[in-house]
Amino acid sequence: MNKRARCPQCLRPPVACLCHTVTPIDNRTEIVILQHPSEVKHAKGTAKIAELSLRRCQVIVGENFNQNVEFQALFNEPSRQVMLLYPQDNAISPEDVNTQVLNNLTIIVLDGSWKKAYKMYCLNPVLQQLPCIGIDVTNQSNYRIRKSSRSDSLSTVEACFELLTQLEGKQRSFEPLLKSFDAMVQFQIDSMPDHVKSRYS
């Protein structure tokens, strides 16, 4: 049996390809997304939008990264500061980050449900030792097609938008992330049967 055809870039079926919605963005802050394996080909996943859009963005797939060469390489540059986007009580606010360090700043984003993200956090002691950065959620999530246990949840690409906007102060530069995300959400809704689609209108 032949495998289902997929776009080589966004990994979606041709009819659902989102590459035409993607706009390249020149971000200063490096984003590294640690993606749970269950998210790789998830039809409602959004990490791929960030990866395709942001010039400085890397996705590393796995759950336990203690032996992962790509992950370990993040800590080989003494001049590079690595932080974790995570909602800790003592998390640093983006406005408290010196903009002069953005070119040498890497922020790790966990891509998965809250349960899976927490498991990734627990399985990787290095993550627990990193300083955390938090974001002020200024916009209500448009992630209508996927449920979450938390009211303040954002998709991965929405979190990247909020983070980079608050760090770099150029909201218009990062708005293409949301446009691509909204297009993906609308496609998923349009593909639903009418009796299901009405729930999201």
KASUL-V326007 format. One line per field, one symbol per residue. ss: DSSP state (~ for helix, > for strand, _ for the rest). phi: phi as a letter, one per 20 degrees, with the letter a starting at -180 (. if undefined). burial: 1 if it has 24 or more other C-alpha atoms within 12 Angstrom, else 0. A space follows every 50 residues. Layout:
BEGIN
ss->???
phi->???
burial->???
END
This chain:
BEGIN
ss->_____________~~~__~~~___>____>>>>>>_~~~_______~~~~ ~~~>__>>>>>_______~~~~~_______>>>>>______>>~~~__~~ ~~~~>>>>>>>__~~~~~~~~~~_~~~~~_>>>>________________ _____~~~~~~~~~~~~~__~~~~~~~~~~~~~~~~~~~~___~~~~~~~ _
phi->.ffffcffeemdggfdgdgfeedfceeeffddeedfgfegdffdfcffff ffeefdbcddercddfdeffffffdeegeeedcdfbeefeffegfeefff effddddededrfgfffffffffcggffeffecdcefecffeefebeced fefcfffffffffffffdmcgffdfggfffffffffffffeeggfegffd e
burial->00000000011100011110111011111111111110110011111111 11110111111111100000100100000011111110000111001000 01011111111111001101100101100111111100001111100000 00111111111111111100001111111111111101100000000000 0
END
